Amino acid sequence: MMAWAADTCNVVPMDLTNRRGRVFNAACVPPSKIKRESVSLAGQLRAKIKAVGPITVAEYMKEVLTNPVAGYYMHRDVIGETGDFITSPELGQLFGEASMVAIWCFSEWQKMGSPIPLQLVEMGPGRGSLAVDILRVFERFGAANEVSLHLVELSPHLRQVQSEALLVTITRPQQTELYYQSGTTATDIPVFWYNSVQDVPRQFSCFLAHEFFDALPIHKFQARASLTEDGWREVLIDIDPAAGRDKFRYVMSQTPTPASKLLIKADEKRDHVEVCPEGGVILEHLAVRLEEDGGLALFADYGHDGTKTDTFRGFRNHQLHDPLVDPGSADLTADVDFSYFRACVEDKLLMFGPVTQRDFLKRMGIDVRLQILLQNCDEKQKQNLLFGYHMMVDEDKMGERFKLFSLFPSVLKEHLVRFPVSGFVDS
Ligand SMILES: C[S@@+](CC[C@H](N)C(=O)[O-])C[C@H]1O[C@@H](n2cnc3c(N)ncnc32)[C@H](O)[C@@H]1O
């Protein structure tokens, strides 16, 4: 096993929930802020529905999360103790600095012959914690010289948080570029920000996404009682005439929609299905890039293998929240359908996983890492460390439901049989 990058404690104390809605201890979001932002967004949605009729769940989700003026992610820090939900990169050093993900990227890149230059690309980097930790690991192993960091982020506020976390002073491009801001870390690593992964330069890249795909818009479909050829109907969102101003309701489309015609598999057995075509488009784009430019990818998210039905939900203040109430005041999320993602790439790439976060972290040596850290801790740090460990690994917390999968170019098939992908098979 590779040497760990650091052996001291640096774990954030947390008493919070993950995005499955498991409550550990609620924290507060200022109500005044929620009210102001949510009213204007609900107003915009009502006006749109009045003008064009009920909208798709995908359209609703996209507006609620990323509307430039009032979208949930756009103007505040929503992740962590003072936000609405907690994610693994925010749980401290075990998953962060010298973390399993950072070690995974470094060691898989090394196994591929350490091709340079290397672009580290993170989609939806949140508070930037994972990116900071990954750069630190590459620096520790003396491999940062040929590395650049590329962040795909829509939120102006989170971009600011990320640049502060990375200690980057921002410059704007003088002329039209595909990135909209850039800078250099204190250790001279170039960092670029983009709206879309399609804008990141075509070069050998390591793509990462942690709780990104579950924030992308989904379409929802319901099978009618008698499954005829046009038996599927799209679930839409309408104004709820019986409720207050900021409440919406689900309605069923009267006729097939383009999405219900195109996105349902012919052999679909479930009676309720959620599909994320935006995620599928991203994966198909990455498939072309990994094949033509080389690279690897690691994604982590809540998800299932084409078995679940209705997973669309909201989170506010570390509690489950009705996604149709007070839009813009709560995070919206839906489990990733890994079987759909597999279908998008399997003829082009090698896909490993999904494996549970518990299995991945244990195979990557989290237990050894924990024991080393515990030896250098005071009592308080020990408690925080154990709290973070149990949140990430326990079956009733993030350990079982949170999953990872990885992608590699198909040309590496034999190579990866001889040198199996870390974290995905027992050694
Ligand atoms: C649930 S947060 C996860 C943050 C971080 N990866 C973590 O695990 O802590 C989702 C992230 O994706 C970003 N995001 C959401 N939709 C996006 C989109 N369509 N394009 C780019 N970023 C998006 C959000 O602003 C946020 O940074």
The ligand as a Tripos MOL2 file, in Angstrom:
@<TRIPOS>MOLECULE
LIG
   27    29     1     0     0
SMALL
NO_CHARGES

@<TRIPOS>ATOM
      1 C1        -24.8150   18.1920   -3.9630 C.3       1 LIG1
      2 S1        -23.5920   19.3640   -4.3510 S.3       1 LIG1
      3 C2        -22.1400   18.3490   -4.1540 C.3       1 LIG1
      4 C3        -20.9080   19.1420   -3.8560 C.3       1 LIG1
      5 C4        -19.6170   18.3550   -3.6120 C.3       1 LIG1
      6 N1        -19.2360   17.5700   -4.7530 N.3       1 LIG1
      7 C5        -19.7240   17.5000   -2.3670 C.2       1 LIG1
      8 O1        -19.9090   16.2870   -2.4960 O.co2     1 LIG1
      9 O2        -19.6260   18.0540   -1.2730 O.co2     1 LIG1
     10 C6        -23.7850   19.5800   -6.0950 C.3       1 LIG1
     11 C7        -22.7440   20.4640   -6.7530 C.3       1 LIG1
     12 O3        -22.9870   20.4700   -8.1570 O.3       1 LIG1
     13 C8        -23.1530   21.8210   -8.6150 C.3       1 LIG1
     14 N2        -24.1000   21.7410   -9.7330 N.ar      1 LIG1
     15 C9        -25.3960   21.4190   -9.6970 C.ar      1 LIG1
     16 N3        -25.9060   21.3780  -10.9430 N.ar      1 LIG1
     17 C10       -24.8990   21.6650  -11.7780 C.ar      1 LIG1
     18 C11       -24.7720   21.7560  -13.1910 C.ar      1 LIG1
     19 N4        -25.8140   21.5470  -13.9820 N.pl3     1 LIG1
     20 N5        -23.5720   22.0470  -13.7170 N.ar      1 LIG1
     21 C12       -22.4990   22.2550  -12.9220 C.ar      1 LIG1
     22 N6        -22.5500   22.1800  -11.5620 N.ar      1 LIG1
     23 C13       -23.7450   21.8860  -11.0100 C.ar      1 LIG1
     24 C14       -23.6440   22.5690   -7.4050 C.3       1 LIG1
     25 O4        -23.4860   23.9590   -7.5030 O.3       1 LIG1
     26 C15       -22.7650   21.9150   -6.3290 C.3       1 LIG1
     27 O5        -21.4420   22.4110   -6.3830 O.3       1 LIG1
@<TRIPOS>BOND
     1     1     2 1
     2     2     3 1
     3     2    10 1
     4     3     4 1
     5     4     5 1
     6     5     6 1
     7     5     7 1
     8     7     8 2
     9     7     9 1
    10    10    11 1
    11    11    12 1
    12    11    26 1
    13    12    13 1
    14    13    14 1
    15    13    24 1
    16    14    15 ar
    17    14    23 ar
    18    15    16 ar
    19    16    17 ar
    20    17    18 ar
    21    17    23 ar
    22    18    19 1
    23    18    20 ar
    24    20    21 ar
    25    21    22 ar
    26    22    23 ar
    27    24    25 1
    28    24    26 1
    29    26    27 1
@<TRIPOS>SUBSTRUCTURE
     1 LIG1         1 GROUP 0 **** ****
